[in-house]
Amino acid sequence: MRMWTIFLVFFSAPCIAESYLCTSQEETGFSYSPKTGSWEQKVFRGNQFLLKPLEQEDHNDGEEYGVYETGKGTLLFHCQYWFADIGVAHCGNENYYHFKFGRTSDDRGKFISADLGVQYLAGNQASAPRIGIGECIKL
């Protein structure tokens, strides 16, 4: 009986945690044009993200969720805050990339993402600042 209880706890825990597939609907920003030597507004190809509990090897103290690249499963960045009671996550690298998630009333979600293009400050003209918005579905 004890083994059965351990089995249920171990395998049911992942089902309790929330995971979301988030897809950009719009992504816009600026791109440097070498031809004109100036910045131009640009629409970028959207991204997909997987917001889910951190895998064991990705854990940091106090952080429970992460944003992963779809397909490869690579951890892109940690979520510094996950407020399960209200369904809000603040994720990303505080210096250059932000990902904010909010659960909606229909148990789906919305997100905003912002790449500040900080590498531009270091001389990388290709580092394009941009912002995206999208929706998420609960998995």
VENZI-V346200 format. One record per residue. N is the residue number from 1. SS is DSSP state (alpha for helix, beta for strand, coil for the rest). OMEGA is omega as a letter, one per 40 degrees, with the letter a starting at -180 (NA if undefined). D_LAST is the distance of its C-alpha to the last C-alpha in whole Angstrom. Layout:
{{N	SS	OMEGA	D_LAST} {N	SS	OMEGA	D_LAST}}
//
This chain:
{{1	coil	a	31} {2	alpha	i	30} {3	alpha	i	28} {4	alpha	i	26} {5	alpha	i	25} {6	alpha	i	25} {7	alpha	i	22} {8	alpha	a	20} {9	alpha	a	20} {10	alpha	a	19} {11	alpha	i	16} {12	alpha	a	15} {13	alpha	i	15} {14	alpha	a	12} {15	alpha	a	10} {16	alpha	a	11} {17	coil	a	10} {18	coil	i	7} {19	coil	a	5} {20	beta	i	5} {21	beta	a	7} {22	beta	a	10} {23	beta	i	13} {24	beta	i	17} {25	beta	i	19} {26	beta	i	22} {27	beta	a	23} {28	beta	i	27} {29	beta	a	30} {30	beta	i	33} {31	beta	i	34} {32	beta	i	38} {33	beta	i	40} {34	coil	i	43} {35	coil	a	45} {36	coil	a	45} {37	coil	a	45} {38	beta	i	43} {39	beta	i	39} {40	beta	i	37} {41	beta	a	34} {42	beta	i	32} {43	beta	a	28} {44	coil	i	26} {45	coil	a	23} {46	coil	i	20} {47	coil	i	17} {48	beta	i	14} {49	beta	i	12} {50	beta	i	10} {51	beta	a	10} {52	beta	i	9} {53	beta	i	12} {54	coil	i	15} {55	coil	a	16} {56	alpha	a	20} {57	alpha	a	22} {58	alpha	a	20} {59	coil	i	21} {60	coil	i	24} {61	coil	i	25} {62	coil	i	24} {63	coil	a	20} {64	coil	a	17} {65	beta	i	15} {66	beta	i	15} {67	beta	a	14} {68	beta	i	14} {69	beta	i	15} {70	coil	a	13} {71	coil	a	15} {72	coil	a	17} {73	coil	a	15} {74	coil	i	18} {75	beta	i	18} {76	beta	i	19} {77	beta	i	20} {78	beta	i	19} {79	beta	a	18} {80	beta	i	21} {81	beta	i	20} {82	beta	a	17} {83	beta	a	18} {84	coil	a	16} {85	coil	i	18} {86	coil	i	18} {87	coil	i	15} {88	beta	i	16} {89	beta	i	16} {90	beta	a	19} {91	beta	i	19} {92	beta	i	21} {93	beta	a	25} {94	coil	a	27} {95	coil	a	30} {96	coil	a	28} {97	beta	a	24} {98	beta	i	22} {99	beta	a	19} {100	beta	a	18} {101	beta	i	15} {102	beta	i	15} {103	beta	i	13} {104	coil	a	14} {105	coil	i	16} {106	coil	i	13} {107	coil	i	10} {108	coil	i	9} {109	beta	i	11} {110	beta	i	14} {111	beta	i	16} {112	beta	i	19} {113	beta	a	20} {114	beta	i	24} {115	beta	a	26} {116	coil	i	29} {117	coil	a	31} {118	alpha	i	33} {119	alpha	i	34} {120	alpha	i	36} {121	alpha	i	38} {122	alpha	i	39} {123	coil	a	40} {124	coil	a	37} {125	coil	a	38} {126	coil	a	35} {127	coil	a	33} {128	coil	i	31} {129	coil	a	30} {130	beta	i	27} {131	beta	a	25} {132	beta	i	21} {133	beta	i	19} {134	beta	a	16} {135	beta	a	13} {136	beta	i	9} {137	beta	i	6} {138	beta	i	4} {139	coil	NA	0}}
//
